Structure formats: structure tokens, C-alpha cells
Amino acid sequence: MSTNDIMTIRQVAERLQVHVNTVYNYISRGDLKAVKLSRNGRWRIFKEDLDVFIGLRIAEAQGPEEG
């Protein structure tokens, strides 16, 4: 794992094109997995967890498969 695999709230907000408060909301609802490195530290999101979050959002937007 490299430092490129760890993202800040601001970086995630920019990638998703949403406000930073929206990212905090995703985290507080449990929709987006994040870690706090210390008690007073800032949140960090692993790129892999963001990719999972995006994948789930895409799947929800596409709806159930017809078949």
C-alpha cells in the first residue's frame, strides 16, 4: 500500500464532485468506510473502499437486472 492509496476527505469530495460535508454524511451513515488515525486526527479513506462505494452507487443507479 502506498500513500496514493489513502485519500483525504477533500480528495474524495473532489473525485465524487460533491461538497466535503456530503462525504462526512456518507461516513456517518456508514455508506463510506473511513478510518480516523488518532482521536483528534482527520478521517482517511482507502482508495479501495472508495472504489467499492462508487461501484455500489453505480449498481443502485442501474437498478435490478432484467432477465
Steps between C-alpha positions, in 0.01 A plus 500: 500500500629843413399846612317531166261235631391723791278801435387800701139614528574786261655267242197272517263795468686619192494155342126462565434865411310559823540729800725380784196494730340244270803274547472540879132402469590187301746405774263570790224291335744215448473521121870576456763323708758733654756492779611760748869468564486647850242636742545855374619396157339545166304242308671299227341284233677214329470519121374141496211593732412798284499276193257263676278794596495628141427153365203459734366843401526411132321169560220680690461753220473225239232320696429129502601295200219386276496141401 
